């Protein structure tokens, strides 16, 4: 590699706070001096940053291989063990022999069953490791003869000396916070660039010299390719060759940095790291509308935005809150995973695969680690555990998009870019919305204090009376086809699951939910047996899927007690028809019946609380509540009268049949049947306040609540239903959302991330199998890296701040190494 001279300014004070620097920081180039001695062709900032962030690599490379007074595990011992011992005594549990692991101190220095530790710190003669590697007995020597590996005398001496010095293990250098090294002395006083000092010292030790300075034509070619990816034109070459004034090289660099091609060239690397694509990647591989994210990346480089903001925008622009459309478009990083709409796929499997894709991309892009290996088991070569993987998964899977992409360019959530005629006003509304969103987040941050003051004032959430509650199915069993009626005075009932077994797990709002499969029904026996003059309240939480294919997941009953009898199809039901909910009380179909549908539509794919109340009076006695609010109904027919019977011999069923229809793959929770008509106030409390009241009654001290319990009581009950200020601000945010959507209705869509309102969790999966859930875990960062800074939220925004924290050594090293590779073709 050729070198070019550079001038270096006075020493600068730099602290490595990864990474509050501009995107162009890596490409501010050195002064070109004709006739100067050879020096490494790197930018000032690369040299400066590498002297801090990547110093361990450079320093290690510059130290000749010789005996040291103190033996370093990382530098001297680890290479020996890795080459000769780790195959049988390393991190891979499947190939490990004798239960011995030598790569970590907590294993190598610990007693093993009846055996003592393999290494006794400070005592090589008492250490089985030293005894075995120095043995001459073919049955005892390690490595064994069949391994075809033999330790050299100097390697044996190094291991013995290391044990004698205390067998001090060191964390991998990449996981240790860097320290600024001393610049090595070099004989050539004209070599002043810090990076050149390290390289010059190493070359001198190897009896090598720096390459001669590159000629001007070569230098221009290289810098043009480095900064724009395009060769210089003949006129540009001629102009540079003719420019002999001081600063000629800097003027070329300034021109290249000002070119739009600069951002395009830098962006192509970044877009490869984050697996950007203009199509979905699976099945029909249709086009996806995400190119504004690509333009954001290009613009970030061309506009020289700060790198820390660059990271925050992409990981959590929707959580900042975003004050520019660009910041929200930047979350296209989160949406760049592979998606599908293939009808034979299983939603839980698609969800798990998409989450794994995100964790792998996050690990590769920001940590330089192959995190995906730990989806099935602890990583065999890095310290990433399976729990680490799913801790990251919890951060990255709590997003609002559906598992399927519906073969459309813009599956929700999306943001539309305003057309030219409304752009200015739309941007004003967007900024105003951000201001209100910031106020809302500030109010929510006070939720703990506000709730405590409310409770200290003697206020309490109120339970709904259990009077005549016949059935309460929480559906939190989380396994098999077990069903448990938790109503206080539940009558003995024969509950059963017909058809395919229930699925359990994902897409819950509080506790684990159940899902019917393609042909599942749950029979509840005689509960819900009413006639026209009887009162009833029935319903709960439902999530109706939107499945690929023209038929979708069908229309049909959420819960019903209805079947053909003498051709009359008697009974009652709550059903879904398209995006509307309906109620039916039928004595004789088409002649004596009451049918009604909600006027308002409710998109499928969201949790919805639906409850029917019936007072026993056909006219005026039917109400349907959605999310605790009485829905306006359109009556399709109203010919049922008090003299007509709706009693049927059919069993009450969840996801039952009606007219041959079946509502497939529906999730449900907290289903209730009362033998009375609840009041509007009671219905309003059932969804969250009733559960909050259970929690507070069981444990009055909020400090002892679980994350889920805190979320239900503080967020969904207190802040959303009790605290008037929060409701007022949230309403204003929603109004600005509606205004922005109206102004951008005809604009270009782009895929964005949106956090779910529920707490972030992930299920640890046995061998990565979506069907083998073992344990529910919350968000966490890898255990071998510094913890999440105090006060950071457990969401993608907190994860982004963790990456950028001064204590985190990995992200800065990965970023600099990657930039170095882009410029010089090979990483450090």
N, C-alpha and C positions, 0 to 999 in steps of 0.2 A: 504494500500500500504506500502510495506516495504521500509526502507530507508538505505542508506549506507553512511558512512562518506566520507568527501571530504576535501581536502586542497584547499585554495583559495589564489591566488597570491596577490601581492600588488595591490591597486586600479588602474584600467586601465582607460584611457581617451577614451571614445567612443562617437561618434556622430552618430545619427541615420540618415543615408543618404540611404534610402532604394533602393537597397540593394547591396552596393559594397563590397560583402564578398564572400568567397569561399563557394561552395556547401557543404563542409564538416564541416563548422563552427559549425553546430548544434550538432556535434557528437564527439567533443574533450572532452573526459570524465574525470571525477575527479579522483584524486589519491585515491586508496583504502587503508585504514589503518585498519588493524586487531584490533578489540577491541575498535574502535572509537565509540563515541556515535552516535545515530541515526541522519541521515541527508538525505535530499531529494536526490534521485538517479537521478540527472539531470546533464547534461554536463555543463562545465564552461561557454561555449558560450551561451547556452540556458539561463542559469541563468542571465548572463550579458545582453543578448538581451531582455529577458523578463522584466528585471528591468527597461528597457527604453521603448521598443515598446509596451509592454503589461502591463505596470505598473498600468494603471488606473484600469484594471480588478483586479489585485492582491490587490491593495490598497483598492478598494471598498469592496473586500471580507474580508479584515482584520479589517474593522471599525465596531464596535458593533452597533446594532440598538438602538440609543438613541437620545434624543433631542440635536440638535446642535445650537450653537449661531447663525449661518447663515444657513438658509434653502437652500438646493441645489435642483434645479428643477430636475436634472437628478437622484439624489440619493433618494430624499424624496418625491417630488411632482409627477413626472412622473409615478411611480408605482401606486399611488392612482388614478390618472386620467385614466390611461390605464385600470385598473381593473373595474372602476366604471362609467366612463364618455365617453370614446372614441367610444363605439359602436354607440352612437347617435350623438356625437360631436367630431368625430375624422377625420382621413384622408379619410375614405370611403364615397365618395359623394352619393352613392346609399342608404346608411342607415342613412345619416346625417339628424338631425331634427332641425327645426327652423333656418336653415341657419347658425348655430353656430358651429365653429370649435375651439377646445381648445388646439390642439397639437402644434400650431405654434403661436409665438408672433404676427406676422403680421395680424393674424385673430382674436385672442382672445382680443387684445388690441385696435382693430379698431371698429369704429362705424358701426352698421349694419342698413342700411336704416333709418327708423325713430327711431330705438332703439339706445341707447348709447352702448359703449363697454361692453362686459361681465365682463371684469376685469378693474378696475381703479387702476393703480399702486399706491401703498402707501395708499390707502383708502379702507380698507375691508368693511366698513359700506356702502360705495357708490357702491360697486361692486355687480352686480346681481349674480355672481357666489357664493359669500359668502352668500348673502341673501337667495338664493334658497337652498343651502346645509344645512343651519342652520334653515330653516323654519320648523314649526310644522304643517303647513297646508298641508293636504294630496294632495290638488290640486296644490300646488306650490313647494313642497319639491322635491329636486333632490338628488339622482336618484329617480324617481317615484316609488311608491309601486309595480307597475306591473313588474318592472325590477328585483325585488327580490334581491336588493343590498342595503346595509345599511352601511354608513360611520361610523367608530368607532370614539369615542370622540377624541382620539389622532390624527386621520386623519383629523378631522375637525379643530383641533387646528393647525396642520401643514399647511393646506391650508390657514387659516386666517393669520398665521404668515408670510407665504411666500408673500401673497399679501401686507401685511403691510410693508414688507421689500423691496417692489418695484416690485414684480412679475417678477423677472429676469428670463427669459428663457435662457436655455443653449442648444447649439447644442449637438446632441448625442455624447457621449464621444468618440465613434469610429471615428468620423469625425473631432476631435480636435487633433492638433499636440500634441504628448506625451511629458511629462516632466519627467526628472529623479527624482524619489521620494527619500526621506530620508529612510535609512534602519531602521526598527523598532528595538527597544532594546528588547533583550530576556534575561531571567534570566539565562539560561544555556549558560555559556561562551564558551562551546565547540562547540556550533552551530555557525559556521562561514560562511557557504555558504549563499550568498544573498537571494536566493529563500527560503532556509530553515529559514532564519530570518523572512520573511513575514509569512510563514506557521506556524512557531513556535509561533509567536505572536498571530495569530488567534486561534491556538489550545489552547494556554494558556487562552485566553479570554473565550473559550468554556469549560475550565476545562478538556482538553484532553492533552495527551502526544504523542510525536512522536513514531512511531512504532519502534520496535527493529531492529537492523541491520540485513540484510539478510545474511544467511550463504553463503559460497563461492560457493557451488554447485548451489544454487538458483541464485546467482548473475551472474554466468557464463551463466546459461540458459537464464536469462533475457537479458543480453547484446547481446548474440548470436542471439536471436530472434529479438531484436530491430535493429541490424545492418545488419543482413543477412537474417532473416526470417527462419533460419535453426537451428535446435537443435545442440548442441555440440556433438561431437563423444565421445566415451568412453575414447579414448586416450587423447583427448583434456581436458576432465574433470580431468583425472588422472594427466596430466602435470600441470594444474593450481593448483590443490590441493597440489601438491608436491613443487610448486614454492613459497618459503617463503621469497625470496629476495625482497627488496623494489622495487616498480614499476611493480609488477607482473600483476596487473590489467591493467595498461597502456600498457604493452606488449601484452596482449590479445586484447585490443582494437586496437592497431596498426595492429595486424595480421588480425583482422576482417575488418578493413578499407582497407587493401591491397587486400582483396579478391574480385574477380570479382562479387561474389554474393552480395556484398554491393551495388554496383551500380544498379544491377538488382532489389534488394529489394526496394531501394528508388525510382527507376523509376516506379515501378508498381503503387505506389501511384500517382505520377505525371501524368502518362498516363491515369489513371482513371479520374483525374480532367479535363484533356483536351479532354476527350471523344475519345481517340485513339481507332481505330479498323482496322483490316486488310481487312475488306469488306466494301462495299458502304453503307449498312444499310437499303436500300429500295428495293422494287421490287424483282429482282433476287438475290440481295445481293451478287453480284460478288466480287471476290478478287480485291483489290487495291494494287498497288505497293507503299507502304509508309513505309515499315519496316526500311529504313535507318533513318527515324526520330526517331523511337523507339531506334535504336542503338545510335543515337546522345544523347538522354536523358540518357541512361545507361552510355555512355562514359563521359558525363559531370559530373556525380556524381563520377565515378571511377577516373577521372583525376582531380577532385577537382577544376573545373573551377569556376570563380567568378559568383555569382548569378545574378548580374546586366547584365553581358554579356549573361548569360543563358536566361534571359527575352528578351533582345534586339534581340538575334538571332532568337528566335521563333516568335516574333511579327513582326520583320522587317529585317530579315537577307538579304532579297533581296534589301533593301534600304540603307544598311550601307555604302558602298557596301561590300559584303562578300569577305574576303580574303582566305577563306578555303571552301572546298566543304561542310564540316560539317555545316558551318553557313547558307548555302543556304538550305541544307537538313532540318535544324531546322524549316524552315517555314512550314513544314508539319503540325505544330500546326494549321495554318490557314486553311489548306486543310483537316482537320479531320472531317469536318461536314458531315452530311448525304447527299447522292446524289441519283439520280434516273435516269432511262432511260425509264420509263413507257410511252408508246406512248400517253396515254390519258391526260397526265399532261399539264398544261398551263405554258409556259416558265416564264411569269412574276410571277406567283404564286410560282414556284420552286425557282426563284431568291430571292423572299421575304422570303421564308421559310429558305433558306440557310443563308441569312443575319441574320435572327432572331436567328438561331442556333449559329452563331458566336458571336452575342452580348450576348446571354445567357451564352455561354461558357466563354467569356471574363469576364463577371460580376462575375460568380461563381469562376473562377480560380484566378483572380487577385484582385477582390474587395470584394468577399464574399457576394455578393448581388444578389437577384433574379431579375435581370434586365428585364427578359422576361415578367413579369407582365405588364410593361409599354409599351409593343408593341401595346396594344389596348386602354389604358387609363392611367392616372397618377396612380402611385403605391399607393395602399391603406394603406400601413403600413410603407414604406420607403419614403424618400423625392424625389424619382426618378420620374421625370415628363415624359410624353410621348415625349416631345421635347428632354429631356436628352437621351432617348432610341435611337431616330433617329439621334441625334448628334453622338452617338457612332456608329450607323449603317453606317453613312457616312464614318467614318474611315475604317470600316471593309468590306464594300461591293464594294470598288473600286479595285477589283482584276480581273485578266484577264481570269479566267476560264469560260467555258460555263455553262449554267444552267444544261444541261444534261451531264451524264457521259459516254454515248455511249456503256455501257456494256463492257467496256475494262478496263484493269488493270491500264492504265496510261493515263487518259485524260489530255490534256494540261492545264496549263503549267507543264512541267516535266524537270528534270535534269537527265542526265545519269551519272552513276559512271563509271569511266574509268576501262577497264579490266587491269589485271596486266602488260601486255606487253606495254601499253601506259600510265600507271598511272603517272609516274614521269613527262613525258613531258606535259601531260594534266594538272597536278597540277601547273606546271610552267606557262603555258598559262593562267590558271585560276587566278593566282596571278597578272600576267601582265595585264590581263583584269580588275582586281580590281583597279590597279593603274590608268589605263586610265579612268575607270568609275569615280574614285574620281576626276580626272581632269575635266571630263565633268560636274559633279555636282558642282564643284567650279566655272566653267565657267557659268553655269546656274544661280548660286547664284548671279553672277554679272549682270544678265540680265537686271534688272531695271536700273542700272547705264549705261550700254552699250546702251540700248534703248534710254534713255534720251539724251545721247551724240549724238546719231544718229539723233534724232528729232531736237535737238538744232542746229545741223549742217544744218538744212533746208531740210533734207530728209523726204519723206512721202511715205507711201504705195500708190500704184496707183490703181484706180478703172478701171474696165472693162466697156467700153462704153455700155450704155443701148440701143444703136441703134438697132432697129428692135427686141428688147426683147419683145416677145408676152406673155410669161408666166413666172412668178416666184412664186413658191409655197414654202414658207419657212417651212411649216408644223409645225408651232410653236403654233397653236391654243390651243392644249392640251386638247381638249374636243370634244365630239360628232362627227358628220360628217361634220362639218363646214370646208369650204375651202376658202382661201382668196388669190386672185391673186394680188401680190404686184408689178407687172411690172408697171413702170411709165406710159406707154401708153397702158395699157391692154385694149384689146377689150372686149366688153361684151361677156361673154361665159357662157354656161350652164354646170357647173361642178356638178357632182353627184357621190354618192357612191352606188354601186350595191352590193347586197349580204349582208354578215354579216358586222356589223359596224366596223369602225376603232378602233384600240387600240392606247392608247397614253401613253408616259411616259419613261420607263427605256431604257437603252442602247443608250443614246444620246451622241453626242460628243460636243455639244454646247447648243443649245436650245432643248426643248422637241421634240421628233420625233414621227411620226405616223407609225403604222404597220397594214398591211392588215391581215385579219384572214383567215380561211381555204378557203373561197370562196368569198373574197372581190375583187372588182375592182373599180378603180376610173376613171370615164369618163370625159374627158376634152373637149368634143364637137369638134368644127371645127378647133381648133388650131392645128398646125402641118400638115395642109393639103398642101402637095407638090406633084409635079410631077417630072419626071426624070430630067428635066432641071433646077429645083429650088434648091437653097442652103438652108441649115438648120444646126443648132447646137442644140443638145438636150442631156440632161443627168442631173446628180446631184450626191448626196450621197446616197449609198445603203448599206444595211446590209442584206445579205441572210443567213437565219438561217440554221443550221444543226439540223434536227429533228429526234428523234428516229424512227426506222422502216426502212424496206428495201427501201421504196420509198423516204425517206427523205422529203424535202420540194419541191421536184420536180425540173424540168427544165422548162424554159419558159421565156417570155418577162419581162424585167424590165419596159420598156415603149414601146408602139407600136401604130401604126396606120395601122392595117392590118385585113382583114377578107375575107372569101370566097366570090368570085364574079365570076359567070360563071365558077366555078371550078378552078379559077386561083390563089386565095389567094393573091391578090395584096396588096401592101403597104410596109411599112418599120418597122423595130423594132431593139431594142437592147435587147439581150437575154443572159441568162446564160445557159451553158451546162456543167454540172459537175462543175469543178473549173475554167472554162475558160469563158470569155465573148465573145459574138459574135455580128455581125451586119448583117442585111439582107435587101436588096432592091429587091422587087419581082414584076415582071410584070406578069409572068406566071410560076407557081412553077415547077421547074425541067427543064424549057426550056429557059426562059428569066429572069435570076436572078443573083444577086451578093450576095454571102455568104462568110463570113470570121470569123475566130476564133483567139483569142490571142494565141500566142505560149506559153507564160508564164502562169502558173496557179496562182490563188489567193484563198487562203483558205477561205471557207465560215465561217461566224461568226465574221468577222471583217468589220468595216466601210471601204468602197472603193468608191472613186470618179470616176465615169465613164461618159465620154462624147463622143458623136459621132459628127464629123463634115463631111458635104457633100457639095462639091462645085457646084454640079449640073452637074458634068461630071462623068459618070459611071467608066471610066477607069482612075484610079489614083486620083479620087476625094474623096475617102472615107478614113477617119482616125478614129481610136478609141483610146482615151486617157484614161489611168488608173492612178489615183493619179497624174494627171497633166503631165504625160509623154506619148508620142506617143508609143503605143504598136506595137511590131512586129506581123504581121498577117499572118496566113495561109489561103489562099483563097480556100474554098471548091468548089466554082463555080464562074465563071466570064463571064456569057453569056448575061448579060444585056447590051443593047446598047441605044444610045440616042433616037432612034425612038420608043422605048418601053415605054409605060405609066405605072407608078406605082400608079397613083391616085386611091383612093378608097372612097367609101361612108361610110366606118367604122369610128367611132369616135376614136380619140386618147385616149388611156387608159394606166393607170399605173397598172402593174401586170395583163396584159390582157391575152387572150387565144391565142395559136398558135398551130395548128395541134392537138388540144385537150389537150395540156399541160397547166398547171397552176403552176406558181411559187408562192407557198403559204408562208404566214407569213413572209413577207419581210418588213424591215424598210426603211424609206427614209426621206430625208431632202433636202431643198434648190434645188428643181427641176426647171430647166430652159429650155425654148425653144426660140431660136433666129431664125429669118428669114434670117440669113446670116451665113456664115462659119467663125467662130472665128479663129484667127491665133493661132499658137502654143504658142506664148508668152501670149496671152489673156487666153488661156486654163490654162496655168501654174499659172495665177493669180486668176482664178475664185474660187478655192477651199478655200484659206485662205486670200490672199492679198486683194481681193475685199471686203471681210467682214471687214478685218482690216482697210481698207481705209474708210469704212462707219463709223467705230467707231471713228477713229481719226478726221474725218471731223465733226462729231457730237460733240465730246468733245476732244479738243487738249490736255487737262491736264491729264496725266496718273493717277494722284492721285485720280481723280474722276471716274475712270473706275471701273466697277464691277469685281468680281473675274473672271467671264467668259470672259469678255472683255479683261482683263489683260492677261489671258491665251492665247487667240487667237492672240492678237497683239504681245505679248512678246515672247511666247514660240513657237507657231506654225508658225507665220510669221517671226518675226525678227531673233530669234535664229536659227531656222531650215532652213530658206531660204535666209537670208541676211548675218548673221554673219559667215564669212568664217572659223574662228577658231573653233566655235562650230561644224560646219559641218565636219571639218577635224577630230576633236576628236571623234565625234559620229561615223564617218566612221571607225576609228581605233577600237573603242569598238565593232562595228559590225563584223569587221574582226576577232577579237579575239573570239567572240561568234562562228563564223563559224568554226574557227580552233578547238575550244574545242569540238564542236559538231562532227566534223570529227574524232577526236581522241577518242570519246566516243560512236560512232555510235552503237557499239555492246555491250555497257555496260548495267548495270542494271538501269532501270528508277526509279525515286522516285518523288512523287508529291510535288511541291513547289508552293509558292505564287509569283505572279508577279503583281506589281501595274500597273493599267491602266495609260495611258498618260493623260487622261482627269482629270479635277478637281473633287474632291470627293464631292458627294452629296448623299442625301437620300430623299425619299418622305415620309412625314408623312402620315400615313394611318388611315382613320377613322375606329375604332374598329379593326385595324390590317388587314383590307381587302385589298388585293393587287389591287383590282379594284377601290378602293375609295381613290385616292390620293388627299390630301388636300393642302399641302404646301411643297415646295422644301427647304430643310435645308442643311447647310454646316456642316462640322465636328465641334463638340464641346464636351467638357467633362462635367460631371454632375455638375449642377450649385451650389450644396452645398459643393463641394470639391474645393480645390485651382485651379485656372485657369491654362491653358497651359503656361509653362515658356516662356518668351520672346525669340523670334528668332527660335522657334521650327517649323518645317514644319507641314502643315495640312495633315499629312498622318500617317501611322502606326508607323513610326519611331518617329514622334513627340508624338504620344500616348504612346509609350514605355518610352520615356524620361519623360513624365508627370508622369507615374507610379512611376518612380525611383527618382523623385524630392524630396528633403528634406522636402518640404512643404506638400507633400501628406502623410497624416497619415495612410491611410487605408491599402495600400498594405503591408507594413511592419507588421502591426498587423495581417492581414489575414494569411500571410505566417508563422509567428511564431506560431500562434494559431493552424494552420494546422499541423506543425511539432510536436507541443506538443501533439496533438491528435494522431498522428502516433505512438509516443513513449509511451504514457501513456494511450491511449484508450479513452480519453475524452478531449475535448477542454477546454480552460480556461473559 
